[in-house]
Amino acid sequence: MNKLYIIILSFFINIIDQNNKKKIVSFFKKKLKNKSLNIIDVGAHKGETIQLFLNNFNVGKILAFEVNSNIFNRLKKNVREIDHRKKVDLFNYGLGSHRENKILQIFNDSSSSTFNLINKKSRYFKRKNFFLSVFKKNILLNKKLIQIFPLSHFKELNKIKKIDILKIDTEGYELNVLKGIKPSDFKKIKYVYFEHHYDLMIKKNYKFSDIKKFLKKNNFILRFKIRMKFRKAFEYIYENKKK
């Protein structure tokens, strides 16, 4: 399989993903109208979701977290170019259920970096490794010890009376992030928007049913889901019934 074929395939996957994002934007526009939105973006990466929200919504404040320090520098640069009204606060921290030190496995495909162990025998890993090895030899770039904090640890949350959207994209660490939110902070949240991967590459310590039960316990119900094409993954949006 040559590089041109992979570039073309990646291009079409990106088009499909953009179509998914349009549907997600449409959902939030219908639900949130033209309100001034407060958003928390966990796993901000290079600012893709930040740009999506700034371009399509009336944003009051975005708190954005990106743990990978190399990507964080790129994120800061990108945000400076698009955040003309200074709506975005950036944090180079890892988030989880409690304070601890944990190894971040950093991939050449930076969006796949994760705190979880990798199943190198899985089909998805082998396929991903095959595609990426066309451009670079090693799929796993390096490892780094990271300090993790619960989201409710950050005093900036106290300044926000409502959180319209909590977006989480942490490659199999989503439930851990949710468990780091105090009940009092959970009550502020209107929507939780996250990805869940069903492939076996990442050794998660939970199943989707565990996220579902946890959100249900905190009065959230499923309102939207969409499949991410060419991957065993979905994007979900849950709504707080009491807000």
Buried (B, 14 or more C-beta within 10 A) or exposed (E): EEEEEBEEEEEEBEEEBEEBBEEBBEBBEEBBEEEEBBBBBBBBBBBBBBBBBBEBBEBBBBBBBBBBEBBBEBBBEBBEEEBEEEBBBBBBBBBBBEEEEBEBBBBBBBEBBBBBEBBEEBEBBEEBBEBBEEEEEEBBBEEBEBEBBBBBBBEEBEEBEBBBBBBBBBBBBBBBBBBBBEEEBBBBBBBBBBBBBEBBBBEBEBEBEEBBEBBEEBBBEEBBEBEBEEBBBBBBBBBBEEB
